[in-house]
Amino acid sequence: MPSGTIVTGVIGSDTHIVGNRILTMALEKAGYKVVSLGALTPAADFVKAAVETRAQAILVSSLYGQGELDCRGFRDLCTEAGLEDILLYVGGNLVVGKRSWEETEQTYRAMGFDRVAAPGTRSEAVLEWLAQDLSGQEA
């Protein structure tokens, strides 16, 4: 059974919490300790929670399309806090307007995110990613 601490939340001025809550419940059911920050969460709060709880991963949700703005510098905040190796996932409706998924994914990977979940990604896929990505880390 998986173990470890995961920080989740909805970044920036976004109030769309339902998908994040579904993911949190799936993570808890799978055996993770989840620190759920809820909606309207500044990037710095994710990092602070990860430091305080010694989390293995941060899962950022954004549904209102402004994630690209809200997530800029996120990896740098982690590095400055001593979390250079923490797993960073982001998912939701991450951009406004028409853009290919490949371009969106490349944008977030360039910002330092390890996994980028397309709209509609199922919780099971995220659990599989975590199992793969955490298998080399200590819980």
C-alpha positions in Angstrom: 0.0 0.0 0.0 1.3 3.5 -0.8 2.5 5.7 1.9 3.8 9.2 2.2 2.5 12.7 2.4 1.0 14.6 -0.6 0.0 18.3 -0.6 -3.0 19.2 -2.8 -4.9 22.4 -3.5 -6.3 24.8 -6.0 -3.9 27.6 -6.9 -4.4 31.3 -7.3 -7.8 32.9 -7.5 -9.4 29.6 -8.5 -12.4 28.4 -6.5 -13.1 25.1 -8.4 -12.6 22.5 -5.7 -14.7 19.5 -6.7 -12.1 17.7 -8.8 -9.4 18.4 -6.2 -11.7 16.9 -3.5 -12.3 13.8 -5.6 -8.5 13.4 -6.1 -7.9 13.9 -2.4 -10.4 11.2 -1.5 -8.7 8.8 -4.0 -5.3 9.5 -2.6 -6.5 8.9 1.0 -8.2 5.7 0.0 -4.9 4.6 -1.6 -3.1 5.1 1.7 -1.5 8.5 1.3 -1.6 11.1 4.0 -3.1 14.2 2.2 -2.7 17.8 3.3 -5.6 19.4 1.4 -5.2 23.2 1.2 -8.5 23.8 -0.6 -9.2 26.6 -3.0 -7.7 30.1 -3.5 -4.2 28.9 -2.4 -1.1 31.0 -3.1 1.9 29.1 -4.4 3.9 29.9 -1.3 1.3 28.1 0.8 1.8 24.9 -1.1 5.6 25.1 -0.5 5.2 26.0 3.2 2.8 23.0 3.8 5.2 20.7 1.9 8.1 21.8 4.1 6.1 21.5 7.3 4.8 18.0 6.5 7.9 16.7 4.7 5.7 15.9 1.8 6.9 13.8 -1.2 4.7 15.5 -3.7 2.7 18.6 -4.4 -0.4 18.3 -6.7 -1.6 21.6 -8.0 -5.1 22.1 -9.5 -6.2 24.9 -11.7 -9.5 25.0 -13.5 -10.1 28.6 -14.4 -7.5 28.8 -17.1 -5.0 31.1 -15.4 -2.7 28.3 -14.1 0.1 29.4 -16.4 0.3 32.7 -14.5 -0.3 31.2 -11.1 2.4 28.5 -11.5 5.2 30.6 -12.8 8.2 30.3 -10.5 6.7 27.4 -8.5 9.7 25.1 -8.9 12.0 28.0 -7.9 9.9 28.5 -4.7 10.4 24.8 -3.9 14.1 24.9 -4.6 14.5 28.0 -2.4 12.8 26.1 0.4 15.1 23.1 0.1 12.6 21.0 -1.8 14.5 20.7 -5.1 13.6 17.0 -5.5 9.9 17.2 -4.6 7.5 15.8 -7.2 5.3 18.5 -8.8 2.1 17.7 -10.6 -0.3 20.1 -12.1 -3.7 19.5 -13.8 -7.0 20.9 -14.9 -7.9 23.4 -17.5 -4.5 25.0 -17.5 -4.8 27.6 -20.3 -7.3 30.0 -21.8 -8.0 29.8 -25.5 -7.0 27.3 -28.2 -3.6 25.6 -27.7 -2.5 22.1 -28.4 -2.2 19.8 -25.4 1.4 19.1 -26.4 2.2 22.8 -26.2 0.5 23.1 -22.9 2.3 20.1 -21.4 5.7 21.5 -22.7 5.0 24.8 -21.1 4.4 23.3 -17.7 7.3 20.9 -17.9 9.5 23.8 -18.8 8.3 25.4 -15.5 9.5 22.4 -13.6 6.4 20.2 -13.2 7.1 16.5 -13.4 3.6 15.5 -14.6 1.0 17.6 -16.4 -2.6 16.1 -16.3 -4.9 17.0 -19.2 -8.5 17.9 -18.5 -10.4 14.8 -17.7 -7.5 12.8 -16.3 -8.8 10.2 -14.0 -7.6 9.8 -10.4 -6.4 6.3 -11.2 -3.9 7.7 -13.7 -2.5 10.1 -11.0 -2.2 7.2 -8.6 -0.3 5.2 -11.2 2.1 8.2 -11.8 2.7 8.6 -8.1 3.4 4.9 -7.7 6.0 5.1 -10.5 7.5 8.4 -9.5 7.7 7.7 -5.8 9.1 4.2 -6.2 12.7 5.6 -6.2 12.0 7.9 -3.2 11.7 7.1 0.5 8.3 7.6 1.9 
